[in-house]
C-alpha cells in the first residue's frame, strides 16, 4: 500500500475517533501517556533494543470488564544487523492502533491491539499482552507486537496524569 494512502487511512481513523470521544463527553482524565523499551527482530538479523513513546485516550468500559482505547506512538527499533551483508537496519516511525482490554481481576488486564504502522515498517500491526495496574495513575504493560516486517517484545509504563 502506498505511504500516502496509509497516512490518509490513519487520518480517517483519528477523525472517526475524535467525534466519538467528544460525543461521549471528552475528559482529560481519559488521556494517557507512556513509553518503554522493546526488543525488536526482523528475519535474518540480530535483535535490536529500541524505545517507544505513546499516547492515547480510553473510551472506558463498553461492556462488563471490557474497555476500548485509541493509541498512537513512535517506535525506534534500535540497530539490527543483517547477517548476510553486515548492514545495520533500523525501523522507526509512527503508528496508531485500537486497543481492547479485558479486566481479569481489578488490577490485571489482557489486551489486544490492531492498527497501522506508517513508519519504516509500514503496514498492518497487531499485538497481544497484559497489563498490571499499580495505581489509578500508573500501569505496567508487557506486549508482543507484530508488524509487516518485524516483531517486538515491549515493556511500557503508562501514566494517567489527570486521575
C-alpha positions in Angstrom: 0.0 0.0 0.0 1.3 3.4 -0.9 2.5 5.6 2.1 0.2 8.5 1.2 -2.8 6.1 1.2 -1.8 4.7 4.6 -1.4 8.2 6.0 -4.9 9.0 4.8 -6.3 5.9 6.5 -4.7 6.9 9.7 -6.2 10.4 9.4 -9.6 8.9 8.8 -9.2 6.6 11.8 -8.3 9.6 14.0 -11.1 11.7 12.6 -13.6 8.9 13.4 -12.4 8.6 17.0 -12.3 12.3 17.9 -16.1 12.9 17.3 -16.9 9.8 19.2 -14.8 11.0 22.1 -16.4 14.4 22.0 -19.9 12.9 21.8 -19.2 10.7 24.8 -18.1 13.8 26.8 -14.4 14.2 26.3 -12.5 14.2 29.5 -8.8 14.8 30.0 -9.0 12.2 32.8 -9.1 9.6 30.0 -5.9 10.8 28.3 -2.7 8.7 29.0 0.9 8.8 28.0 3.8 6.4 28.3 6.9 4.9 27.0 9.2 2.0 27.3 11.8 -0.4 25.9 11.4 -3.0 23.2 13.4 -6.0 21.9 12.9 -5.9 18.1 13.6 -8.5 15.4 13.4 -8.9 11.7 14.1 -12.1 9.7 17.9 -12.6 9.1 19.1 -10.0 11.6 20.3 -9.7 15.2 17.8 -8.3 17.7 17.8 -4.5 18.4 16.9 -2.8 21.6 14.6 0.2 21.0 12.5 2.8 22.6 8.9 3.8 22.2 6.7 6.8 23.2 2.9 6.6 23.1 -0.3 8.4 24.0 -3.9 7.6 23.9 -7.5 8.0 25.1 -9.6 5.5 26.9 -13.3 5.4 26.0 -13.9 3.4 29.1 -15.9 0.3 29.8 -18.1 -0.7 26.8 -19.3 -4.0 28.3 -18.6 -5.6 31.7 -14.9 -5.7 32.2 -14.2 -4.7 28.6 -12.5 -1.4 27.8 -11.7 0.3 24.4 -8.8 2.7 23.8 -7.2 4.5 20.9 -3.4 4.8 20.9 -0.7 6.5 18.8 3.0 6.4 19.2 6.5 6.4 17.8 8.9 3.4 17.8 12.6 3.3 17.2 13.7 -0.3 16.9 17.4 0.3 17.6 20.1 -1.2 15.3 19.5 -4.7 13.9 22.5 -6.1 12.0 21.6 -8.2 8.9 23.7 -11.4 8.9 24.0 -11.7 5.1 25.7 -8.3 4.4 26.5 -7.0 7.9 24.4 -3.9 7.4 22.6 -2.2 10.2 18.8 -1.9 9.8 16.7 0.4 12.0 12.9 0.7 11.8 11.4 3.9 13.2 8.2 5.8 12.7 4.7 6.5 13.8 1.8 4.0 14.4 -1.8 4.1 15.5 -4.0 1.3 16.9 -7.3 0.5 18.5 -6.9 -1.4 21.8 -9.4 -3.8 23.5 -8.7 -4.5 27.2 -10.3 -7.2 29.4 -10.0 -6.9 33.1 -9.2 -10.3 34.5 -9.2 -9.1 38.1 -9.3 -5.4 39.3 -5.5 -4.8 38.7 -4.7 -7.2 35.9 -5.8 -6.8 32.2 -5.3 -8.7 29.0 -5.1 -6.6 25.8 -5.2 -6.9 22.1 -4.4 -4.2 19.5 -4.8 -3.8 15.8 -3.8 -0.8 13.6 -1.3 0.7 11.2 2.4 1.5 11.3 3.2 4.3 8.9 6.9 4.4 9.5 9.8 2.4 8.1 8.0 -0.9 8.8 4.8 0.4 7.3 1.7 -1.7 7.1 -0.7 -3.5 9.5 0.3 -4.2 13.1 -1.3 -6.5 15.7 -0.4 -7.3 19.2 -1.4 -9.1 22.5 -0.3 -8.5 26.0 -1.0 -8.0 29.6 -1.1 -5.0 32.0 -0.6 -4.6 35.7 -2.3 -1.6 37.3 0.0 -0.3 40.0 -2.3 2.6 41.0 -5.1 4.6 39.4 -2.4 6.7 37.7 0.1 4.0 36.7 0.2 0.7 34.9 3.0 -1.6 33.5 2.5 -3.5 30.2 4.2 -6.4 28.5 3.2 -6.9 24.9 4.2 -8.9 21.8 3.6 -6.8 18.7 3.9 -8.0 15.1 4.3 -5.5 12.2 4.6 -6.1 8.5 8.4 -6.8 8.5 9.3 -7.1 12.2 8.2 -8.2 15.6 8.8 -6.7 19.1 8.5 -7.6 22.7 7.7 -4.4 24.5 7.7 -3.3 28.2 5.9 0.0 28.6 5.0 2.2 31.5 1.6 4.0 31.1 0.7 7.1 33.1 -2.7 8.8 33.6 -1.6 12.3 34.8 -5.1 13.7 35.5 -6.7 10.9 37.5 
